[in-house]
Amino acid sequence: MEKSSVDADISGAFSGRFHDVEENLKSIRFSIGEAAIQSGRNPDDIILMAVTKTVPVEVINHALSLGVDYMGENRVQELNSKYESLSREGKHIHLIGHLQTNKVKQVVGKVEMIQSVDSTRVARAIASRSEELGIVTNVLVEVNIGKEENKSGILPESAYELICEISEFDGINVQGLMAIPPADCEIAQTIRYFDEIYKLFIDIGSKNTHNNSYTMKHLSMGMSADYAEAIKHGSTMVRVGTALFGRRNYSK
């Protein structure tokens, strides 16, 4: 079957979802622009990341074709199952979910950034594998801003110490923080968490000296329900899944 026929078949099978993604993306971009301007920032400085958990690769590639340059996967296994079929040229793929040390070799070299580093052990494993491959992997330190017992991430008061330690590892480049406020919060409480993580982001950045090899470049916070507020409160990168792709079955 010729490529044009295959493309036509794909377009027909997913035409409804393609249209929804197109319309959703217009709305998201408008909201990002408004939020950035309201906070005195340039909309072009805000990174929109498409969160692609459970999303078919055909739908992901359509979003990428519309100018979405960043995508984030939660699970290593799902990333690997999609990887070869993704339209990766010129795009930025991140791992945003919790990473176990025994999965490090399966993902390093495939992603530009790992946003979920929360321990010296996992950072050392990423650094070691990166050195084996002759690359440097960018990472964010995940902060458990709500101090939830069932959630991964370093406690806020321990984040600076961890960053100082792991930034000395060859093979990784610490570039900022990632956080997910508790899911059951009212928006006012979520905003307070955003303010706390932004203050931590700024405080750690202000402590950087020529002796420290980290850069506080990215603050990854805000998802489908609260990305506009996250931008108003300092986020440089928002991770949007449901608002872009629609509701999905997370039990898979």
PyMOL commands that set and color helices and strands:
alter all, ss='L'
color gray80, all
select helices_A, chain A and resi 3-13+15-38+43-45+57-65+76-85+101-107+120-133+156-166+187-206+227-232+242-245
alter helices_A, ss='H'
color red, helices_A
select strands_A, chain A and resi 47-51+70-73+92-95+113-117+137-143+172-179+218-220+237-240
alter strands_A, ss='S'
color yellow, strands_A
deselect
rebuild
show_as cartoon
